[in-house]
Amino acid sequence: MNDSVKDLISQFVVSLEKNGKSRSTILAYRADLDQLLEFATKNNLATIDKVTIEYLNNFKDMLISQKFALKTVSRKLNAVKTFFKWALANRFVKEDPSKSVEHPKIENVQPKFLTPLEYRALRDAARSDSRIYAMIELILQTGLRISEVANLKKDNVGNEFIKIEGYSTQPERTIPINKPAKDALDKYLMDRPDISSDYLFVSKTGKPLAVRNIRASVDRFIQKAELPKYSVNDLRTTFIVENIKNGVDLVLLSQIAGHKRLSTTEKYLKLAGVKESGNKQALIEL
C-alpha cells in the first residue's frame, strides 16, 4: 500500500499500452495523471496510500481555480478514476478514494466572445511578449484549441497552412494561416530559444509548454488588458463568431474548427446573431 504514485502511474500507462490503447489516448491519460502527480508532490503525498477523497477534491478545486473548462476538469477526473479503478483491481489500494469524488456540475452556460475592441486591447497588452502574442494571434486567426497549440510542431507550420496532426478521435486537418498570424509566428521564431525541440512553443529550458502553462500565461495578459470576464477558451469562440458574422460558409468553418458535427457549429449562429450560414469560402482576418 506504500507504492509511490509516480511508479504506479508508469505501470498504469504500460497497462494501457498492453491493452492496445491508441497513442493519443495514452498521451492524454499521461498528461492528466502527471498533473495529479505534480499536485501530490507539492502536497508531500509520495505514496498512493496517502491519497484521500479530501485530497482528490482539493485537486479538483485546484483545476477549477486555474480556469480549466468544467468539461476538461471532468475529463481529468475520469482519468484519475480510471487509474484508481486499475489500482484497486491490482490490489495496490484497499479502497478507491476517487469513487466518491463528484464531477463538477456542468451548466449550460452561454459561450463568451470578445468584441473587436476587446481583442485589440488584448493584442496591445501582449505585444511585448512575442511568444504569448503569437499564441493569442494563432487562436484568434485560426480557431485552434489550446491543446492543439501546445502540440503544434515547427514542421507543422508552412507559409500558407498549418497542419494539425490527428489525435484522439480527431483526424488530421489543414488550416489556412493568414498574414497577421504568420507575422506573429515569424517574430516569435526569431526570439525563440535556440533549442533543439520539435515543438513550436517551448519554455526557456526547451520543454514544450503544457496546456496549463499556456492557459495561465494568456490569462495573465487577459487580466493585464482588464478583460477579467474572459478566458483563453473565449478566443476560439471569438474566431468562430466573427467568421459567422462575416458570412463564412458554415461547412468550411466546421471543418476548420475541427467540429465532428455540423450541428456543433450551427449552435454558434444564435450567439453571433445570425439566422443562416453565409457562403464565403475564405476565412476573415480578425
N, C-alpha and C positions, 0 to 999 in steps of 0.2 A: 504493500500500500504506500510505500515511500518512494515509488518510482518518480523520476523527475518529469515535469510537464514537457520539457524540451525533448527528452528521449522518446516519450510516448507519442508526441506529435509526429516525430520522424517515423516511428513504427506504423502509425496510422496512415501516413502518406504512402509508405511501402505497401500497405494492405490495399489501398486504393489502386495502386499500380498493378498488383497481382490480380485484382478483380476486374481489370480491363477498363477502368475509368479513363475518359479522354484526358489528354494533356491539359486542356483548358480547364476542365473540372478540377483536376489535381492542383493546378496553379491557384485556382480560386480558393479551394479549401486551405491550401498552404498559406496564402496571404491573410485570410481571415483568422486562422489559428496562430499565425505569427504575431498578429495584433493582440490576441489573447495572451500569448507568451510574454510579450513586451509589458503588458499590464500586470501580469503575475510577477514578473521580475522586479518591477518598480515597487510592488507591494510585498516583496520578500516571501513570495509563495512559490518556492522552488519545486516542491513535490506535490503530486496530484491529491494526496490526502488532505492537503491544506485548503484546497479549493472548495468553497461552500456556496450554498444558494445565495447568501448575502453578498459574497464576493462577485458572483456572476451577475447579480442585479446591479452592483456597482459598475461592472464592466459595461453593461447595457446603458446605464445612465451616462457613463463617460462618452460612449459613442453618440448618444443623442445630444450631449452638450457640445460635441465637436461638429454639430450641424450635419451629420450624415442623414440622408433621407431615411424616413422610417422604414421604407421598404428595404433599404440597404441594411439597416440595423437588424431587421427581421431575418434577412438572408444570412447575416453573420451569426446570428443566434442559431439558425438551422445548422450551420457548420459546427458550432460548439456542441449542440445537442447530438449531432451525428457522431462526433468524436467521443462524447461521454457514453453514448449507447454502445459504441465499439469497445470502450474501456471496460464497461460493465460486463459485456459478453465475454471478454477475455480475462475477467477477474482481476483487473488492475485496480478496481474500486469495488467496495461492498454495496454502495448505492449510488444512484445517478443524481448529482446535485443540480443538474440542468433541467431535470424533469419538471420542476415546479416553477421554473423561470418563464414568465409570460412574455409573449411577443408584444411589442408596442401596438397600441390601437391606432390603426391607420385610417384617419378620417378622410373623407372625400374633399380635400382642400383644393381650391381653385389655384392652378399654377400661376406664378407671377412672371412678368416680363418687364424689362427696363424700357423706358422711353428713349428716343434718340438723345435727348438732353442728358439723361442719366448715364447711358453707356459712354457718351463722350466725356462726361465727368470722370468716369472710372478709367478711361484711357489716359486722361490727363494725370490722374493720381498715380498711375503705374508706369508712366513713360520713362521714369528714371531707372527702372529695373527691366532690362531687356528680356530676361527670362520670363518674368511674370507677365510683362506686356505681350510677349509672343503667345503665351498660353491663352490669355484673355482674347487676343485678336483671333486666334485659331478657332476658339469655340464660337465666338460671335459670327465669324465669316463662314464656318463650315458645319457648325452644329455638333461637333464631336462630343461624345460622352467623356466624363473625367477619366474613366478607366482607359478609354481609347487614347487620350492624350498621354497618360502615364506609360502606355505600352508602345507608343509610336517610336519607330526606329529611324535613324538618319537616312537609311536607304529607302524608306517608305515615302520620302518627300521628294517630289520632282518639281520641275519648273511650272507645271500646269495642273498637276494632280497629286493627291495624297492617297496612298494605298493603306486601307485598314485591313490588317490580317484577320482571317477568320478566328473566332473564339467562341467557346461555349456553343450556343445554338445560332450564333451569328455567322453568316457566310462572309467571305471576303468581299469588300466593296471598294470602289474607287470614287473619290470625291474631288471635284474641281477646286483649285485653290486660286483665289483672286490676288490682285496686286497688293492690297493692304496686308493680307495675311502673309504673303510671300516676303514682302519687305520686312515685316516684323521678325519672321523666322531667320532671314538673312542677317539681320542686325544681331539677333541672339547668337547665331552661329559664329559671328566674329568675336563675340565676348565669351563664348562657351569655353570652359576649362579644356585645355589641350590634353584630354584623357581618352584612352582607348576604351570606348564603350559603344556598343551598337545603339544604345538608347539615345533618343534625341534630348530629352530633358533630364539632366543629371545634377547632382549636388557638387559642391566644390571638391569633394573627395572622389567623385566619379560614380557614385551609386545612383541607380535610376530613382527618380522621385516617385514615391508611393502616392496613391490616391489621396491619403490623408494629408501628406505634405503639400500637395497641390491645392487641396481644399483650404487648408489653413493659410497658405500663402496668398491665395486670391482673396479669401475673406478678409485678410488684413488690409488689403487695398480697397476692398469694398467699404470697410469701416472708414478708411482714410478719405474716401470720396464722399463720406457722410450719406451712405445709402444702406443704413443698418437693416432694413426690412428684407434685403435681398441676400441670396447665397450664390455660390458658383453654379449651382444647378440651373438658376434662372437665366444664365447666359445662353444655354442651349434652347430654352423656351423662347427667348428673345429672337434668336435666329429663325426659328420656325414661324413665329407670329409675324415678324417683319416680312418674311418672304411670302406668306399667305396674303398679307395686306397689299403687297405689291404685285399680286396676280400670278405668282409662280404656280405652275401645274402641281396639283396635289400628289399625283402619282410619282412625279420626279422628286418632289420634296420628301415623300415617304421613303423612296429608295436611298436618297442621300442621308437621311436621318437614321436609316437602319431600322425602321419600324417593321415588325413582322407582318402586321396587317394594316391595310389602308385605313381601316376604321379608327386606328390609333391616331393617325394624322388628321382624320376628319374631325376629331374631338377639338382640335385647335381652331376650327373655323369660328365657333361661337366666341372663344377667347379673343380672337382677332377682330370680331365684329363683322365677319364676312359671311354671306349666305351660301355662296357656292365657289368652287375652285376656279382659279384663273387658268390660262393656258400657256403662259410664258415658259419657255424651255431653257431658261438660264437663271441662275441664282442672282439675287441682287447684291450690291456692295453696301454693307452697313457703315 
